[in-house]
Amino acid sequence: MLASCEAQVADISNIKAIFLTAEDLKIAASILYLAYHDDPLFINIFEVEKEGYESRLRSAIREELNAFWQTKQPMIGLFDGDRLLAVACLIEPRTVLEPNRFWHWRLKMLLTAGFLGTKQMVEKESVVREHMPSQYFHMLSFIGVHPDQQHHGLGHVLMSAIDSVMLEDPKSEGVGMFVTLPKCLTFFADGNYQLIEELQVGRIKGHIMFRHREE
């Protein structure tokens, strides 16, 4: 199904940012799998050196997207016609702390990632939130552009869509995320995300970045 993304975008002005539907989740999971396959955080959590890494990563991303869908979290897709080219998943302020979402996700992840992987993901989420410069903000959990569509400006269109979601909540103070790929720091800095601090979670080093709401 990813073959439908291979044609290059002819005109970026035709791209539309739309909330994903249940029918979009399979393609969204494939795009995010490609985006995060070599991410140090997931390489560590899902133990790339052991057989079955790809399967564990795919399953974990599917479970995350299912949890987002069930709890009605904003999942944005960039579409060229009916082709899904890029995805961003946000957690609304405070949602991550709601027991129903958390425990449901945790039980699912135990089956997917095993005890150690689930424990590391839970700890990462908690530690990252503690180091954010705000108490009420959106968390950018996933962002990915299909490899065949990169370097055409879609990432910046996606960032604008993320800003729009944040601005729709008048109380949200911004958007935060944990960046584990150094090559992505410049991209987010260009989108007005400020580097808050370098943070080590377990064996993984990353950077807390935050996009403050502009008054």
Buried (B, 14 or more C-beta within 10 A) or exposed (E): EBEBBEEEBEEEEEBEBBEBEEEBBEBBBBBBBBBBBEBBBBBBBBBBEEEEBEEBBBBBBBBBBBBBBEBEBBBBBBBBEEBBBBBBBBBBBEBBEEEEBBEBBBEBBEEBBBEEBBBBBBEBBEBBBEBBBBEEBBBBBBBBBBEBBBEBEBBEBBBEBBBEBBEEBEEBBBBBBBBBBEEBBEBBEEBBBEEBEEBEBEEBEBBBBBBBBEE
